[in-house]
């Protein structure tokens, strides 16, 4: 019949896209690859934590400091902020930031990896998702601030990981904790949201389950 023929033609035009199946593989990427971990942390776990922290920092900024930040967008940026590592793997920080040439080169590789991931989406969705991977030339102060808080959330997540390893007696993360703690303290001077989180929420990560209860 004509109706059945139309359905068949529409089905013929359906294409398959790999974006979400590829992103789902974040759970197979382990972070801190050069260090002995008491509990291995996957990229998927880290991304979820950064998403929650970025959202919280934006909420603090809006409620306490009169900002107009899109906390929901920050959360989604946090989810995808390291998605390029599905392709590149987790490059250890000492190598990634060995010098400016290495840093610039790796950022270029990350951008290419993000482009490859976005290319796995249908064309009509690519522009929408591009906003979560790239700043897209939006130079408003609020947008710049939002992206910086996502970066701060990434550092907070790294510090939390170091604290958790230290709590188990693993000294492998002592130096990483010291350097990350210093970065977070510097961020606290520029971003009151980070300062508030460090003062009010960060200490609880050192508590046992009984203490949290």
C-alpha positions as CSV (number, residue, x, y, z in Angstrom):
1,X,0.0,0.0,0.0
2,X,1.0,3.6,-0.4
3,X,1.0,4.2,3.4
4,X,3.3,1.2,4.0
5,X,5.6,2.4,1.2
6,X,5.9,5.9,2.9
7,X,6.8,4.3,6.2
8,X,9.5,2.2,4.5
9,X,11.0,5.3,2.8
10,X,11.1,7.1,6.1
11,X,12.8,4.1,7.8
12,X,15.4,4.1,4.9
13,X,16.4,7.6,5.8
14,X,17.1,6.8,9.5
15,X,20.8,6.9,10.3
16,X,22.6,5.7,13.3
17,X,24.9,7.9,15.4
18,X,27.6,6.9,17.8
19,X,27.8,9.9,20.1
20,X,26.1,8.6,23.2
21,X,27.5,5.1,22.9
22,X,31.0,6.6,22.7
23,X,30.4,9.0,25.6
24,X,29.2,6.0,27.7
25,X,32.7,4.6,27.5
26,X,33.9,7.2,30.0
27,X,33.3,4.5,32.6
28,X,36.2,2.6,31.1
29,X,38.7,5.4,31.3
30,X,40.7,5.4,34.6
31,X,42.2,8.6,36.0
32,X,45.5,9.1,37.9
33,X,47.0,6.3,35.7
34,X,50.6,6.8,36.9
35,X,49.7,6.7,40.6
36,X,48.8,3.8,42.9
37,X,45.1,4.2,43.8
38,X,43.3,2.7,46.8
39,X,40.1,3.1,44.8
40,X,40.4,3.6,41.0
41,X,38.5,6.6,39.8
42,X,36.9,6.4,36.4
43,X,36.3,9.4,34.1
44,X,32.6,8.9,34.4
45,X,32.7,9.2,38.2
46,X,34.9,12.3,38.0
47,X,32.6,13.9,35.4
48,X,29.6,13.4,37.6
49,X,31.3,15.0,40.6
50,X,32.5,18.0,38.6
51,X,29.0,18.4,37.3
52,X,27.5,18.5,40.8
53,X,30.3,20.8,42.1
54,X,30.0,23.2,39.1
55,X,26.2,23.4,39.7
56,X,26.7,24.1,43.4
57,X,29.3,26.8,42.8
58,X,26.9,28.6,40.4
59,X,24.0,28.3,42.8
60,X,26.2,29.8,45.6
61,X,27.2,32.6,43.2
62,X,23.6,33.4,42.3
63,X,22.1,33.2,45.8
64,X,24.9,34.9,47.7
65,X,26.7,37.1,45.3
66,X,24.1,38.4,42.9
67,X,25.4,36.5,39.8
68,X,23.1,35.3,37.0
69,X,24.8,32.1,36.1
70,X,23.2,29.2,34.3
71,X,23.8,26.5,36.9
72,X,22.1,23.9,34.7
73,X,24.4,24.6,31.8
74,X,27.4,24.5,34.1
75,X,26.3,21.0,35.2
76,X,26.1,19.8,31.7
77,X,29.5,21.3,30.8
78,X,30.9,19.5,33.8
79,X,29.5,16.2,32.5
80,X,31.3,16.6,29.2
81,X,34.4,18.7,30.3
82,X,36.8,15.7,29.9
83,X,34.9,13.7,27.3
84,X,37.8,14.2,24.9
85,X,39.8,11.7,27.1
86,X,37.7,8.9,25.6
87,X,39.9,9.5,22.5
88,X,43.1,10.9,24.0
89,X,43.1,8.9,27.3
90,X,43.9,10.6,30.6
91,X,47.2,12.5,30.1
92,X,49.1,12.8,33.4
93,X,49.3,16.4,34.6
94,X,53.1,16.5,34.8
95,X,53.3,15.6,31.1
96,X,50.4,17.7,30.0
97,X,51.8,20.8,31.6
98,X,55.5,20.0,31.2
99,X,56.0,23.3,29.2
100,X,53.9,25.8,27.3
101,X,54.5,24.0,24.0
102,X,53.3,20.7,25.4
103,X,50.3,22.4,27.0
104,X,49.3,24.2,23.7
105,X,49.8,21.0,21.7
106,X,47.6,18.9,24.0
107,X,44.9,21.6,24.1
108,X,44.8,21.4,20.3
109,X,44.5,17.6,20.4
110,X,41.7,17.9,23.0
111,X,39.8,20.4,20.6
112,X,40.2,17.9,17.7
113,X,38.9,15.1,19.9
114,X,35.9,17.2,20.9
115,X,35.2,18.0,17.2
116,X,35.3,14.3,16.4
117,X,32.8,13.5,19.2
118,X,30.5,16.3,18.1
119,X,30.7,14.9,14.6
120,X,29.1,11.7,15.8
121,X,25.8,13.6,16.4
122,X,23.2,14.4,13.7
123,X,23.9,17.8,12.1
124,X,20.7,19.4,13.6
125,X,22.0,18.6,17.2
126,X,25.6,19.5,16.7
127,X,25.3,23.3,17.3
128,X,23.3,22.7,20.5
129,X,25.9,20.3,22.0
130,X,28.8,22.4,20.8
131,X,27.9,24.9,23.5
132,X,28.8,22.3,26.1
133,X,32.2,21.6,24.6
134,X,33.3,25.1,23.4
135,X,32.6,28.6,24.6
136,X,31.4,29.5,21.1
137,X,32.7,33.1,21.2
138,X,30.2,34.1,24.0
139,X,32.3,36.8,25.7
140,X,29.8,38.0,28.3
141,X,31.2,38.3,31.8
142,X,28.7,35.9,33.2
143,X,29.6,33.2,30.7
144,X,33.3,33.6,31.2
145,X,32.7,33.4,35.0
146,X,30.6,30.2,34.5
147,X,33.4,28.4,32.6
148,X,35.9,29.4,35.2
149,X,33.7,27.9,38.0
150,X,33.6,24.7,36.0
151,X,37.4,24.7,35.9
152,X,37.4,25.4,39.7
153,X,35.0,22.4,40.2
154,X,37.5,20.3,38.3
155,X,40.2,21.3,40.7
156,X,37.9,20.7,43.7
157,X,37.2,17.2,42.5
158,X,40.9,16.5,42.2
159,X,41.5,17.7,45.7
160,X,38.6,15.6,47.0
161,X,40.2,12.5,45.4
162,X,43.5,13.3,47.1
163,X,41.7,13.7,50.4
164,X,40.0,10.4,50.0
165,X,43.2,8.6,49.2
166,X,45.0,10.3,52.2
167,X,42.2,9.1,54.4
168,X,43.0,5.5,53.6
169,X,46.6,6.0,54.4
170,X,47.8,6.1,50.8
171,X,50.8,8.5,50.7
172,X,51.0,8.3,46.9
173,X,48.8,11.4,46.7
174,X,50.6,13.6,49.3
175,X,52.3,15.8,46.8
176,X,49.3,15.9,44.5
177,X,47.2,17.1,47.4
178,X,49.6,19.8,48.4
179,X,49.8,21.3,44.9
180,X,46.1,20.9,44.2
181,X,45.2,22.4,47.6
182,X,47.4,25.4,46.8
183,X,45.6,25.9,43.4
184,X,42.2,25.7,45.2
185,X,43.3,28.3,47.8
186,X,44.4,30.6,45.0
187,X,41.0,30.1,43.3
188,X,39.3,30.9,46.7
189,X,40.9,34.4,46.6
190,X,39.3,35.2,43.2
191,X,36.0,33.3,43.5
192,X,34.0,33.7,46.7
193,X,31.9,30.7,45.6
194,X,34.9,28.5,45.9
195,X,35.9,30.0,49.2
196,X,32.4,29.3,50.6
197,X,32.5,25.7,49.4
198,X,36.0,25.1,50.8
199,X,35.0,26.5,54.2
200,X,31.5,24.9,54.5
201,X,31.5,21.7,52.5
202,X,35.1,20.5,51.8
203,X,35.9,19.4,55.4
204,X,33.1,16.8,55.4
205,X,35.0,14.8,52.8
206,X,37.5,13.8,55.4
207,X,34.8,12.4,57.7
208,X,33.9,8.7,58.1
209,X,30.4,7.4,57.3
210,X,29.5,7.3,61.0
211,X,30.6,11.0,61.4
212,X,28.6,12.0,58.3
213,X,25.5,10.2,59.8
